[in-house]
Amino acid sequence: MSRDDRPKAIRAALRDLVAERGFHGASMSAVAAHAGVATGTAYVHYESKDELVYATYLEIKQELGTAVLADLDLGAGPFERYRHLFIEAYRFLAEQPARAGFLTQLEESPFHEEARARLVEAGDRLVEASAASDFAALLVDLPQDVIYAMSLGVAVRLIAAGAQLKEEELDLLVDSTWRAITRPETET
């Protein structure tokens, strides 16, 4: 493995171990062994497990944003854009369920608040996409974390739990989560 590939391998190892065992089962020595590097090498790239956690979270969220927004039609209506975001997020996470497992573990951990703050600072492309005035005006008046939990958070948790939805079930889930996060008078 080249020197340039080591940080990515270390992040992937943390992601996989956290998804499988939780944060307590992902010590730096276990992460290094899973990545095929020495523990000291992991610390060369990340000064602490916390910094590795945050880097892994940012990487997954950036990859998710890139994948989901790649073919988004900005001229489409709010529901059509939401449907695209939800389905593409579901498909992206389903390709590597460890991503969803990592996100689920992180969202229920003491790391969540700092990780979220770092993501906001770095720029969360999905949040920015949902902040369009025509979309934001339709949302119920709840905190952003609650809106996420009732929308894309559902997809993350389902994939982390191993659910495999058929297309018609995914369509029904999109409709249901849309109704959950938008004002009652909103139409699809």
C-alpha positions in Angstrom: 0.0 0.0 0.0 1.4 3.4 -0.9 1.9 6.1 1.7 -0.9 8.1 0.0 -3.4 5.2 0.4 -2.9 4.7 4.1 -5.1 7.5 5.4 -8.0 6.3 3.3 -7.4 2.7 4.3 -7.4 3.7 8.0 -10.7 5.6 7.6 -12.3 2.6 5.8 -11.1 0.3 8.5 -12.6 2.6 11.2 -15.9 2.8 9.2 -16.1 -1.0 8.8 -15.2 -1.8 12.5 -17.6 0.8 13.9 -20.4 -0.4 11.7 -19.8 -4.0 12.9 -18.7 -3.5 16.5 -19.5 0.1 17.6 -16.9 2.6 18.7 -15.8 0.5 21.7 -14.8 -2.3 19.3 -12.8 -0.1 17.1 -9.6 0.7 19.0 -6.8 2.4 17.1 -4.8 -0.9 17.2 -7.8 -2.8 15.8 -8.3 -0.2 13.1 -4.6 -0.3 12.2 -4.6 -4.1 12.0 -7.8 -4.0 9.9 -6.2 -1.4 7.6 -3.0 -3.4 7.3 -0.8 -0.8 8.9 1.1 -0.4 12.2 -0.7 1.3 15.0 2.0 4.0 15.0 1.2 4.6 11.3 -2.4 5.3 12.2 -1.3 7.9 14.7 1.0 9.5 12.1 -2.0 10.3 10.0 -4.5 10.9 12.9 -3.4 12.3 16.2 -6.3 10.6 18.0 -9.2 8.3 17.5 -11.5 11.3 17.8 -9.8 13.0 14.8 -10.0 9.8 12.8 -13.7 9.6 13.7 -14.4 13.1 12.5 -12.3 12.6 9.3 -14.3 9.4 8.5 -17.6 11.2 9.1 -16.7 14.1 6.9 -15.5 11.7 4.2 -18.8 9.7 4.2 -20.9 12.9 4.2 -18.9 14.4 1.4 -19.1 11.3 -0.7 -22.8 11.0 0.0 -23.4 14.7 -1.0 -21.4 14.2 -4.2 -23.3 11.0 -5.2 -26.7 12.3 -4.3 -26.3 15.7 -6.0 -24.6 14.6 -9.2 -27.7 14.4 -11.3 -30.1 16.6 -9.3 -32.3 18.7 -11.5 -32.4 22.1 -9.8 -35.3 23.1 -11.9 -37.5 20.3 -10.7 -40.2 21.0 -8.0 -39.4 20.5 -4.3 -41.0 17.0 -4.1 -39.2 15.8 -7.2 -35.9 17.1 -5.8 -36.6 15.4 -2.4 -37.5 12.2 -4.1 -34.2 12.3 -6.0 -32.2 13.1 -2.8 -33.8 10.3 -0.8 -33.6 7.6 -3.5 -30.0 8.4 -4.4 -29.0 8.5 -0.7 -30.6 5.1 -0.2 -28.9 3.6 -3.2 -25.5 5.1 -2.3 -25.6 3.8 1.2 -27.0 0.4 0.1 -23.8 -0.1 -2.0 -21.7 -0.1 1.1 -23.9 -0.6 4.2 -21.0 0.0 6.5 -21.3 3.7 5.7 -24.9 3.7 7.1 -23.8 1.6 10.0 -21.0 4.1 10.8 -23.4 7.0 10.5 -26.0 5.4 12.8 -23.4 4.6 15.4 -22.0 8.2 15.2 -25.4 9.8 15.5 -26.0 8.0 18.8 -22.6 8.7 20.2 -20.9 11.5 22.1 -19.0 12.3 18.8 -22.2 13.5 17.1 -22.3 17.1 18.2 -18.7 17.9 17.3 -18.9 15.9 14.1 -22.0 17.8 13.0 -20.3 21.1 13.9 -17.3 20.2 11.7 -19.6 19.2 8.9 -21.4 22.5 9.0 -18.1 24.3 9.0 -16.9 22.3 6.0 -20.2 22.8 4.2 -22.9 20.1 4.1 -23.9 20.0 0.5 -27.2 18.1 1.3 -28.2 20.7 3.8 -27.4 23.5 1.3 -29.5 21.8 -1.3 -32.5 21.5 1.0 -32.1 25.1 2.0 -33.6 26.4 -1.3 -36.4 28.8 -0.4 -39.1 26.9 -2.3 -38.1 23.7 -0.4 -37.4 25.2 3.0 -40.8 27.0 3.0 -42.6 23.7 2.9 -40.9 22.1 5.9 -42.6 21.8 9.3 -41.1 24.1 12.0 -38.8 21.6 13.6 -35.0 21.5 14.3 -32.9 20.4 11.4 -31.8 17.3 13.2 -35.4 16.2 13.6 -36.1 16.9 9.9 -33.1 14.7 9.1 -34.2 11.9 11.4 -37.7 11.9 9.8 -36.3 11.9 6.3 -32.8 10.8 5.2 -32.1 9.4 8.7 -34.8 6.8 8.0 -32.9 5.6 4.9 -29.6 5.5 6.9 -31.2 3.4 9.7 -33.0 1.0 7.4 -29.8 0.2 5.5 -27.8 -0.1 8.7 -30.4 -2.6 9.9 -30.0 -4.6 6.7 -33.4 -3.7 5.1 -33.7 -4.2 1.4 -36.7 -2.3 0.0 -38.3 -3.1 -3.3 -38.9 -0.1 -5.6 -42.6 0.2 -4.7 -41.7 0.2 -1.0 -39.0 2.8 -1.6 -41.5 5.0 -3.4 -44.0 4.6 -0.5 -41.3 5.5 2.0 -40.4 8.6 0.0 -44.0 9.7 0.0 -44.4 8.9 3.7 -41.3 10.8 4.8 -42.2 13.8 2.6 -45.6 14.0 4.4 -43.8 13.7 7.7 -41.5 16.7 7.1 -43.7 19.1 5.2 -46.6 21.2 6.3 -50.0 19.5 5.9 -51.2 21.7 3.1 -48.2 20.7 0.9 -48.9 18.7 -2.2 -46.5 16.4 -4.0 
